[in-house]
């Protein structure tokens, strides 16, 4: 089969969502040309009315500031994802005039993609390629995230730059333009810290053959370091340089190559790596106009195909820096308009599951500006509407930022487990959490801290979904909270006393402002009969559940039911584990596993703390 068009499953699902398809509308399609085939990876709705775009409540449209207009979405996407076509909904009309007018704006192809969806019952997505000034219908192949993880790599650059300007919109724009022009003038180079000697510039690739692919660079950067000869030889004798083999193992997520930035200050100076530490905004009061130095953390992504040659990657990197600076400039201007000052700012990369690709946002660093500020809420509302995402869940808060690299604690260890009743009804926790258990953080709570650890897992879920921020509470933090709320006396702090589901719910409220529902079960033998209630909880709320009974506490992550067999299985995350944070022993020994009804003590009574997901963005 000759493939002429590929479309992400996420893109098709959101195009066919009634939120977008219920009325005539236009959307932009973003993607790449992969092996000569247009590959649609992203989609964003075109918003025309600033008030409609900026507000969650249409009745509040008049409250929007004139500046709250939809921003170009492409700057928020990784470099390499370009505009390659359009989609329209509603009654079909010949799009030839529209495509002839808009076609030159497609950056990577002269033959843009055109999709149409009428929204009628039973209608399917119509797919076309516009070539030779005619619309040619083509069949498309849908792809899942695994295709992107296999075929594409992310080039990630992190550095700190400083903008020197006055606190006026004109000065910010002028000086941001100068900075972008400097970085685009060929005076920069990009290093790969994990591959010593490798550097990309506009005129050369050093440390590796320029004809090598991005895939080979990743293999080189992640390969074990060769044993160094200290002058007495190495254990295995003389080491010969070998070509690093490319791993054949299927990746479970995006593979990332980290880059650093070198910038030539002048013709007489050697290249100097920019520092990466953030600092405060500095005001020079000797200048009447109060010139400020605003450091900001550049963190930008390029999405490139695994076969791309390294000598072709430099332009992608420069483009990604330029897009990042454009995002930061827009964020600084918003700060001036709404806060009348500039803040140290940082790029945050989000990877919503409903999209399958990264989206970058820029926010003030730390807690200098609350995420509840109305102008930030309006910006998030705009992005939700552009990407056709629900308006009652956060996707673009700081807490939603993707965690790159290896985590010290296990994240979602249940994901590789097989569902026990695939033909039945199953619902599991919706989102990301970290596994907390006995003896973590060099703290000995063996025998008494299981409910504390379950609470930590619950808090991690709310943090990682963007509903809350801050560190995971320690046992002392939890005890202090209960004393502050009047539930315990001061001697409780520092003790080894157990807590239960009620205390967990009080801490969620006191620490995070999260409400919970308490389910009481008289005997463990009754838990299987409450499976439908738990199933509905995971379908509607999606939050992990803390369950306490007897002297034990666990975390319930899901339920799987088979009505014909009359069997209910519970996905249990057990905080009583005392070993290292490694997936093998956790799964192999059942510390995270599906358990039957006999897991519960038949005569013990149980209380379940079932947190309620807030309705906010």
C-alpha positions as CSV (number, residue, x, y, z in Angstrom):
1,X,0.0,0.0,0.0
2,X,1.4,3.4,-1.0
3,X,0.8,5.8,1.8
4,X,0.0,9.4,0.6
5,X,-1.2,10.9,3.9
6,X,-0.8,10.2,7.6
7,X,-2.9,11.7,10.3
8,X,-2.5,11.4,14.1
9,X,-5.4,9.6,15.9
10,X,-5.5,12.5,18.3
11,X,-6.0,15.0,15.4
12,X,-8.9,13.1,13.9
13,X,-10.6,12.6,17.3
14,X,-10.5,16.3,18.1
15,X,-11.6,17.4,14.6
16,X,-14.6,15.1,15.0
17,X,-15.3,16.4,18.5
18,X,-18.7,18.2,18.6
19,X,-17.0,21.1,20.4
20,X,-15.3,21.9,17.1
21,X,-17.5,20.1,14.5
22,X,-20.9,21.3,15.7
23,X,-20.6,24.6,13.7
24,X,-18.7,25.7,10.6
25,X,-15.1,26.4,11.6
26,X,-11.5,26.4,10.3
27,X,-8.5,24.7,11.8
28,X,-4.8,24.7,11.0
29,X,-2.9,21.4,10.5
30,X,0.7,21.1,11.7
31,X,3.2,18.4,10.8
32,X,6.1,17.3,8.7
33,X,6.9,15.6,5.4
34,X,8.1,12.1,6.6
35,X,9.6,9.9,3.8
36,X,7.8,12.1,1.3
37,X,4.4,11.6,3.0
38,X,2.6,14.6,4.6
39,X,2.3,13.6,8.3
40,X,-0.3,15.6,10.3
41,X,0.8,15.7,13.9
42,X,-1.0,18.7,15.4
43,X,-4.2,20.6,14.9
44,X,-5.5,24.0,16.3
45,X,-8.8,25.8,15.7
46,X,-8.6,29.3,14.2
47,X,-10.3,31.7,16.7
48,X,-11.6,34.9,15.2
49,X,-13.3,36.7,18.0
50,X,-11.0,37.9,20.8
51,X,-13.7,37.9,23.4
52,X,-14.9,34.4,22.4
53,X,-11.4,33.1,22.5
54,X,-10.4,34.6,25.8
55,X,-13.2,33.8,28.1
56,X,-14.5,30.7,29.7
57,X,-17.9,32.4,30.4
58,X,-19.4,34.1,27.3
59,X,-21.4,36.4,29.5
60,X,-18.1,37.9,30.8
61,X,-16.8,38.7,27.3
62,X,-17.0,42.5,27.9
63,X,-14.5,42.1,30.8
64,X,-11.6,41.0,28.4
65,X,-8.8,43.4,27.8
66,X,-8.2,44.3,24.1
67,X,-4.8,42.5,24.4
68,X,-6.4,39.1,25.0
69,X,-6.3,37.9,21.4
70,X,-5.3,34.5,20.2
71,X,-1.5,34.2,19.7
72,X,0.0,32.4,16.7
73,X,0.1,28.8,17.8
74,X,3.1,27.7,15.9
75,X,5.6,29.4,18.2
76,X,4.3,27.2,21.0
77,X,5.0,24.0,19.0
78,X,8.4,22.3,18.6
79,X,10.5,23.6,15.7
80,X,9.9,21.3,12.8
81,X,6.2,21.2,13.1
82,X,5.0,23.5,10.3
83,X,1.7,24.5,8.9
84,X,0.9,21.9,6.2
85,X,-2.8,22.3,5.6
86,X,-6.2,23.2,6.9
87,X,-9.4,21.6,8.0
88,X,-13.0,22.9,7.7
89,X,-16.2,21.8,9.3
90,X,-19.8,22.3,8.3
91,X,-21.5,22.0,4.9
92,X,-19.0,21.2,2.1
93,X,-18.0,24.0,-0.2
94,X,-15.3,24.0,-2.9
95,X,-12.1,25.1,-1.1
96,X,-10.1,25.8,-4.2
97,X,-10.2,29.6,-3.9
98,X,-9.3,29.3,-0.2
99,X,-6.4,27.0,-0.9
100,X,-5.0,29.1,-3.8
101,X,-5.0,32.1,-1.5
102,X,-3.7,30.3,1.6
103,X,-1.4,27.8,-0.1
104,X,1.8,30.0,-0.1
105,X,1.6,30.1,3.7
106,X,2.3,26.4,4.0
107,X,5.9,26.3,5.0
108,X,7.0,22.8,4.1
109,X,5.0,21.7,1.1
110,X,3.6,23.1,-2.1
111,X,0.8,20.6,-1.9
112,X,-1.1,21.3,1.4
113,X,-3.4,18.9,3.1
114,X,-7.1,19.6,3.2
115,X,-9.5,17.9,5.5
116,X,-13.3,18.3,5.7
117,X,-15.8,17.1,8.2
118,X,-19.5,17.8,7.8
119,X,-20.4,16.8,11.4
120,X,-23.5,14.9,10.1
121,X,-24.4,11.6,11.9
122,X,-22.3,8.7,10.4
123,X,-20.1,11.1,8.4
124,X,-16.4,10.4,8.2
125,X,-13.4,12.7,7.8
126,X,-12.7,13.5,4.2
127,X,-9.0,13.7,3.3
128,X,-7.4,15.5,0.3
129,X,-4.1,16.7,-1.0
130,X,-4.1,19.9,-3.1
131,X,-1.7,19.4,-6.0
132,X,-1.5,20.9,-9.5
133,X,-4.2,23.4,-8.4
134,X,-6.7,20.6,-7.9
135,X,-8.1,18.8,-4.9
136,X,-7.2,15.2,-5.0
137,X,-8.9,12.8,-2.6
138,X,-6.5,10.4,-0.9
139,X,-6.7,7.6,1.6
140,X,-5.1,8.3,4.9
141,X,-3.3,6.1,7.5
142,X,-4.0,6.9,11.2
143,X,-1.0,6.6,13.5
144,X,-0.7,6.4,17.3
145,X,1.9,8.0,19.6
146,X,4.2,5.0,19.2
147,X,4.9,6.1,15.6
148,X,6.1,9.5,16.7
149,X,8.2,8.0,19.5
150,X,9.8,5.6,17.0
151,X,10.3,8.0,14.1
152,X,11.2,11.3,15.7
153,X,13.7,12.7,18.2
154,X,13.5,15.9,20.3
155,X,16.5,18.3,20.3
156,X,16.3,20.2,23.5
157,X,18.3,23.4,24.2
158,X,18.5,25.0,27.6
159,X,20.3,28.2,28.5
160,X,19.8,31.5,30.3
161,X,19.8,34.8,28.3
162,X,19.3,38.3,29.6
163,X,17.2,41.1,28.0
164,X,18.4,44.6,28.8
165,X,15.6,47.1,28.2
166,X,13.4,49.7,29.8
167,X,10.1,48.6,31.2
168,X,8.1,49.7,28.2
169,X,6.5,47.7,25.4
170,X,8.5,49.6,22.8
171,X,11.8,48.9,24.5
172,X,11.0,45.2,25.1
173,X,10.2,44.7,21.4
174,X,13.2,46.6,20.1
175,X,15.7,44.8,22.4
176,X,14.1,41.4,21.9
177,X,14.5,41.9,18.2
178,X,18.2,42.8,18.6
179,X,18.7,39.7,20.7
180,X,17.0,37.5,18.1
181,X,18.9,39.0,15.3
182,X,22.2,38.4,17.1
183,X,21.4,34.7,17.7
184,X,20.3,34.3,14.1
185,X,23.4,36.0,12.6
186,X,25.6,32.9,12.7
187,X,27.4,33.8,15.9
188,X,26.1,30.8,17.8
189,X,26.9,27.1,17.9
190,X,25.3,24.2,19.7
191,X,27.1,21.6,21.8
192,X,26.0,18.2,23.0
193,X,27.2,17.8,26.6
194,X,26.7,14.1,26.6
195,X,28.9,13.6,23.5
196,X,32.1,15.4,24.1
197,X,33.5,17.3,21.2
198,X,30.3,17.4,19.2
199,X,29.3,20.9,18.0
200,X,26.9,22.1,15.3
201,X,27.4,25.5,13.7
202,X,26.2,27.2,10.5
203,X,29.4,26.2,8.7
204,X,30.5,22.9,10.2
205,X,29.8,19.8,12.3
206,X,32.6,18.8,14.5
207,X,33.1,15.7,16.6
208,X,31.0,13.5,14.4
209,X,30.6,13.0,10.6
210,X,28.1,15.6,9.3
211,X,26.4,12.9,7.2
212,X,25.5,10.9,10.4
213,X,21.9,11.0,11.4
214,X,20.2,12.3,14.5
215,X,19.6,8.6,15.5
216,X,23.3,8.0,15.5
217,X,23.9,11.1,17.6
218,X,21.4,9.9,20.2
219,X,23.1,6.5,20.3
220,X,26.5,8.3,20.8
221,X,25.1,10.5,23.6
222,X,23.5,7.6,25.5
223,X,26.2,5.0,25.0
224,X,28.3,3.9,28.1
225,X,31.4,6.0,28.5
226,X,34.6,4.1,27.3
227,X,37.0,3.2,30.0
228,X,39.8,5.7,30.2
229,X,43.5,4.7,29.9
230,X,45.3,6.2,33.0
231,X,48.7,5.4,31.5
232,X,48.9,1.9,32.9
233,X,46.5,0.5,30.3
234,X,42.9,-0.6,30.8
235,X,41.6,-3.9,32.0
236,X,40.6,-5.2,28.6
237,X,43.7,-3.9,26.8
238,X,43.9,-1.2,24.2
239,X,40.4,0.2,23.3
240,X,39.6,0.8,19.7
241,X,37.0,3.4,18.7
242,X,33.9,1.6,17.5
243,X,30.8,2.9,15.9
244,X,28.0,3.0,18.5
245,X,25.2,0.6,17.6
246,X,21.7,2.1,17.4
247,X,19.3,0.5,19.8
248,X,16.5,-1.7,18.3
249,X,14.4,-1.5,21.4
250,X,11.0,0.2,20.9
251,X,11.0,3.5,22.8
252,X,8.3,4.1,25.4
253,X,8.3,7.9,24.9
254,X,10.1,10.7,23.0
255,X,13.9,10.3,22.9
256,X,15.6,13.6,23.8
257,X,19.1,14.9,22.9
258,X,20.2,17.7,25.2
259,X,22.1,20.7,23.6
260,X,24.0,23.6,25.1
261,X,24.5,27.1,23.5
262,X,27.8,28.8,22.7
263,X,27.7,32.4,21.6
264,X,30.6,34.4,20.2
265,X,30.7,37.7,22.1
266,X,33.1,39.4,19.6
267,X,35.7,38.5,17.0
268,X,38.4,38.6,19.7
269,X,36.7,36.5,22.3
270,X,36.4,32.8,22.4
271,X,33.0,31.2,22.5
272,X,31.6,31.3,26.0
273,X,28.8,29.1,27.3
274,X,26.0,31.1,28.8
275,X,25.2,30.5,32.5
276,X,22.0,28.7,33.3
277,X,21.2,30.0,36.8
278,X,18.2,32.3,37.2
279,X,18.6,35.6,39.1
280,X,16.4,38.5,40.0
281,X,15.5,41.4,37.7
282,X,18.2,44.1,38.2
283,X,17.2,47.8,37.9
284,X,19.8,50.4,37.0
285,X,18.5,53.5,38.8
286,X,21.3,55.6,37.4
287,X,19.3,55.6,34.2
288,X,16.3,57.9,34.5
289,X,14.3,55.5,32.3
290,X,15.2,52.7,34.7
291,X,16.9,50.2,32.5
292,X,16.4,46.6,33.7
293,X,18.2,43.4,33.1
294,X,15.7,40.5,32.8
295,X,17.2,37.0,32.8
296,X,15.0,34.4,31.3
297,X,15.4,30.6,31.0
298,X,15.3,29.6,27.3
299,X,14.2,26.0,26.9
300,X,13.2,25.1,23.4
301,X,12.5,21.9,21.4
302,X,13.0,20.8,17.8
303,X,11.2,17.7,16.5
304,X,13.3,16.0,13.8
305,X,13.0,12.7,12.0
306,X,15.5,10.0,13.0
307,X,17.2,10.0,9.6
308,X,17.8,13.7,9.4
309,X,21.5,14.5,8.7
310,X,23.3,16.5,11.4
311,X,24.5,19.2,9.0
312,X,20.7,20.0,8.4
313,X,19.9,20.3,12.1
314,X,21.5,23.7,12.8
315,X,18.7,25.6,11.1
316,X,16.1,23.7,13.2
317,X,18.0,24.7,16.4
318,X,18.2,28.4,15.4
319,X,14.5,28.3,14.5
320,X,13.6,26.8,17.9
321,X,15.6,29.5,19.7
322,X,13.8,32.2,17.7
323,X,10.4,30.7,18.5
324,X,11.3,30.5,22.1
325,X,12.4,34.1,22.2
326,X,9.2,35.1,20.4
327,X,7.1,33.3,23.1
328,X,9.2,35.0,25.9
329,X,8.8,38.4,24.3
330,X,5.0,38.0,24.1
331,X,4.9,36.9,27.8
332,X,7.0,39.9,28.9
333,X,4.6,42.2,27.0
334,X,1.6,40.6,28.7
335,X,3.3,41.1,32.1
336,X,3.7,44.8,31.3
337,X,0.1,45.2,30.2
338,X,-1.4,43.4,33.2
339,X,1.3,43.7,36.0
340,X,3.1,46.9,35.0
341,X,6.5,45.2,35.5
342,X,8.7,42.5,34.1
343,X,9.5,39.2,35.8
344,X,12.2,36.5,35.5
345,X,10.5,34.0,33.2
346,X,10.9,30.4,32.1
347,X,9.7,28.0,29.4
348,X,7.5,25.1,30.4
349,X,6.9,22.1,28.1
350,X,3.5,20.4,28.3
351,X,2.6,17.1,26.7
352,X,-1.2,16.6,27.0
353,X,-2.2,13.0,26.2
354,X,-5.0,14.3,24.0
355,X,-2.5,16.0,21.7
356,X,0.5,13.6,21.6
357,X,2.9,16.5,21.0
358,X,4.5,19.1,23.1
359,X,3.2,22.7,23.7
360,X,5.5,25.3,25.3
361,X,4.2,28.0,27.6
362,X,6.1,30.9,29.3
363,X,5.4,31.9,32.9
364,X,7.1,34.0,35.6
365,X,9.5,31.9,37.6
366,X,8.5,30.8,41.1
367,X,5.5,32.3,42.9
368,X,6.0,35.9,41.8
369,X,2.8,35.8,39.9
370,X,-0.1,33.5,40.9
371,X,-1.4,31.2,38.2
372,X,-4.9,32.3,39.3
373,X,-4.2,35.8,37.9
374,X,-7.1,36.6,35.5
375,X,-4.8,37.3,32.5
376,X,-3.1,34.0,32.8
377,X,-6.4,32.2,33.2
378,X,-7.6,33.9,30.0
379,X,-4.4,32.8,28.2
380,X,-5.0,29.2,29.2
381,X,-8.6,29.4,28.2
382,X,-7.6,30.6,24.7
383,X,-5.2,27.7,24.4
384,X,-7.8,25.2,25.5
385,X,-10.2,26.6,22.8
386,X,-7.5,26.5,20.1
387,X,-6.6,22.9,20.9
388,X,-10.2,21.8,21.4
389,X,-9.5,20.7,25.0
390,X,-12.0,20.7,27.9
391,X,-12.4,23.9,29.8
392,X,-12.7,22.2,33.2
393,X,-9.3,20.6,33.5
394,X,-5.8,22.1,33.6
395,X,-3.4,21.2,30.7
396,X,-1.1,24.3,30.6
397,X,-0.3,25.1,34.3
398,X,3.2,24.8,35.6
399,X,2.4,21.6,37.3
400,X,1.5,20.1,34.0
401,X,5.1,20.5,32.7
402,X,6.7,17.4,31.4
403,X,9.4,15.8,33.5
404,X,12.4,15.0,31.3
405,X,15.0,12.5,32.3
406,X,14.9,9.8,34.9
407,X,12.8,10.4,38.0
408,X,14.2,9.5,41.5
409,X,10.8,7.9,42.2
410,X,8.7,5.6,40.0
411,X,6.1,7.3,37.8
412,X,2.9,5.3,37.0
413,X,4.3,1.9,37.6
414,X,0.9,0.3,36.7
415,X,1.0,1.2,33.0
416,X,2.6,-2.0,31.8
417,X,0.2,-4.3,33.7
418,X,-2.3,-6.3,31.8
419,X,-6.0,-5.5,32.5
420,X,-7.5,-8.6,34.1
421,X,-11.0,-8.2,32.4
422,X,-10.4,-6.6,29.0
423,X,-13.9,-7.7,27.8
424,X,-15.5,-6.3,31.0
425,X,-15.6,-2.8,32.5
426,X,-12.3,-1.3,33.6
427,X,-11.4,2.2,34.8
428,X,-8.1,3.4,36.2
429,X,-6.5,6.5,37.5
430,X,-6.5,9.3,35.0
431,X,-3.2,11.0,34.8
432,X,0.3,10.8,36.4
433,X,1.4,10.1,39.9
434,X,4.6,9.1,41.7
435,X,4.9,6.0,43.9
436,X,5.7,6.7,47.5
437,X,6.4,3.9,50.0
438,X,8.2,3.0,53.2
439,X,11.9,4.0,53.7
440,X,12.0,6.6,50.9
441,X,13.9,9.8,51.3
442,X,16.2,8.1,53.9
443,X,13.3,8.2,56.4
444,X,12.4,5.1,58.4
445,X,8.6,4.8,58.7
446,X,8.5,1.0,58.4
447,X,5.5,-0.2,60.3
448,X,3.6,3.0,60.8
449,X,3.8,5.4,57.8
450,X,1.7,3.6,55.1
451,X,-1.2,6.1,55.2
452,X,1.3,9.0,55.1
453,X,2.9,7.5,51.9
454,X,-0.5,6.9,50.3
455,X,-1.3,10.6,51.0
456,X,2.0,11.5,49.3
457,X,1.0,9.6,46.2
458,X,-2.4,11.4,46.2
459,X,-0.7,14.8,46.5
460,X,1.7,13.9,43.7
461,X,-1.3,13.3,41.4
462,X,-2.7,16.7,42.1
463,X,0.7,18.3,41.6
464,X,1.4,16.5,38.4
465,X,-2.1,17.3,37.0
466,X,-1.5,21.0,37.6
467,X,-4.1,21.4,40.4
468,X,-1.5,22.2,43.0
469,X,2.2,23.0,43.3
470,X,4.9,22.7,45.9
471,X,6.9,19.9,47.4
472,X,5.4,16.5,48.5
473,X,4.6,16.9,52.2
474,X,6.8,15.1,54.6
475,X,5.5,13.1,57.6
476,X,6.3,16.2,59.7
477,X,4.4,18.4,57.3
478,X,1.4,16.1,57.5
479,X,1.4,16.0,61.3
480,X,1.8,19.7,61.6
481,X,-1.2,20.2,59.3
482,X,-3.4,18.0,61.5
483,X,-2.3,19.9,64.6
484,X,-3.0,23.3,62.8
485,X,-6.4,22.0,61.8
486,X,-7.1,21.1,65.5
487,X,-7.4,17.3,64.8
488,X,-4.3,16.5,66.9
489,X,-2.4,17.8,69.8
490,X,1.1,19.3,69.6
491,X,2.9,16.1,70.9
492,X,1.6,14.3,67.7
493,X,4.3,16.2,65.7
494,X,7.4,13.9,65.5
495,X,5.5,10.9,66.7
496,X,5.0,7.5,65.0
497,X,1.3,7.5,65.3
498,X,-0.8,6.1,62.5
499,X,-3.3,8.2,60.5
500,X,-6.4,7.0,58.6
501,X,-8.6,8.0,55.7
502,X,-10.3,10.8,57.6
503,X,-6.9,12.5,58.4
504,X,-5.9,12.0,54.8
505,X,-9.0,13.9,53.6
506,X,-8.3,16.7,56.1
507,X,-4.8,17.1,54.9
508,X,-5.9,17.2,51.3
509,X,-8.2,20.0,52.2
510,X,-5.8,21.8,54.5
511,X,-2.7,21.5,52.2
512,X,-4.3,21.6,48.8
513,X,-7.8,22.9,49.2
514,X,-9.1,19.6,47.7
515,X,-12.5,18.1,48.9
516,X,-13.0,14.4,49.3
517,X,-15.8,11.9,49.7
518,X,-15.5,9.2,52.4
519,X,-16.9,5.7,51.7
520,X,-17.4,3.5,54.7
521,X,-17.4,-0.3,54.2
522,X,-18.4,-2.4,57.3
523,X,-16.5,-5.6,56.2
524,X,-13.7,-6.2,53.6
525,X,-15.9,-8.9,52.1
526,X,-18.3,-6.1,50.9
527,X,-15.7,-4.2,48.9
528,X,-16.3,-6.3,45.7
529,X,-19.9,-5.3,45.8
530,X,-18.9,-1.6,45.8
531,X,-17.0,-2.1,42.5
532,X,-19.5,-0.1,40.5
533,X,-19.2,2.9,42.8
534,X,-15.4,2.8,42.5
535,X,-15.7,2.3,38.7
536,X,-17.8,5.5,38.4
537,X,-15.3,7.4,40.6
538,X,-12.4,6.6,38.3
539,X,-14.5,7.4,35.2
540,X,-15.7,10.7,36.6
541,X,-13.0,11.9,38.9
542,X,-10.0,9.9,37.9
543,X,-8.2,10.5,41.2
544,X,-6.3,7.8,43.2
545,X,-8.1,6.5,46.3
546,X,-6.6,6.0,49.7
547,X,-8.1,3.1,51.6
548,X,-7.5,2.3,55.3
549,X,-8.6,-0.7,57.3
550,X,-7.3,-2.4,60.4
551,X,-3.7,-1.3,60.7
552,X,-3.0,-1.1,56.9
553,X,-3.4,1.5,54.2
554,X,-3.2,1.1,50.5
555,X,-3.8,3.2,47.3
556,X,-6.5,2.0,44.8
557,X,-5.6,3.0,41.3
558,X,-8.4,1.2,39.3
559,X,-11.2,-1.4,39.1
560,X,-11.8,-4.1,36.6
561,X,-15.2,-6.0,36.6
562,X,-16.5,-9.0,34.8
563,X,-20.3,-9.3,35.3
564,X,-20.5,-12.8,33.8
565,X,-17.9,-14.2,36.2
566,X,-19.1,-12.0,39.1
567,X,-15.5,-11.0,39.7
568,X,-14.0,-7.6,40.6
569,X,-10.3,-6.9,40.6
570,X,-8.6,-3.9,42.3
571,X,-5.5,-2.2,41.0
572,X,-3.5,-1.8,44.2
573,X,-0.4,0.4,44.8
574,X,1.1,-0.9,48.1
575,X,3.0,1.7,50.2
576,X,4.5,-1.1,52.4
577,X,7.3,-1.8,49.9
578,X,10.8,-1.1,51.4
579,X,13.1,-1.7,48.5
580,X,14.7,0.5,45.8
581,X,12.7,2.5,43.3
582,X,13.0,0.0,40.5
583,X,10.2,-1.2,38.4
584,X,11.3,-4.8,38.3
585,X,10.9,-5.7,42.0
586,X,7.8,-3.5,42.4
587,X,5.9,-5.3,39.6
588,X,7.6,-8.7,40.0
589,X,6.7,-9.0,43.7
590,X,3.2,-7.6,43.4
591,X,3.7,-4.3,45.1
592,X,1.8,-2.7,42.2
593,X,-0.7,-5.3,40.9
594,X,-4.3,-6.3,40.3
595,X,-5.7,-8.0,43.3
596,X,-8.9,-10.0,43.9
597,X,-11.5,-9.5,46.6
598,X,-9.7,-11.9,48.9
599,X,-6.9,-9.2,49.2
600,X,-9.0,-7.4,51.8
601,X,-9.5,-8.6,55.4
602,X,-13.0,-10.1,55.3
603,X,-13.9,-8.9,58.9
604,X,-12.1,-5.6,59.1
605,X,-14.0,-2.4,58.3
606,X,-12.5,0.1,55.7
607,X,-12.7,3.8,55.0
608,X,-12.0,5.1,51.6
609,X,-10.8,8.6,50.9
610,X,-12.0,9.5,47.4
611,X,-10.7,12.9,46.3
612,X,-12.8,15.0,44.1
613,X,-11.2,16.6,41.0
614,X,-11.6,20.4,41.0
615,X,-13.3,21.9,37.9
616,X,-10.7,24.5,36.8
617,X,-8.2,25.2,34.1
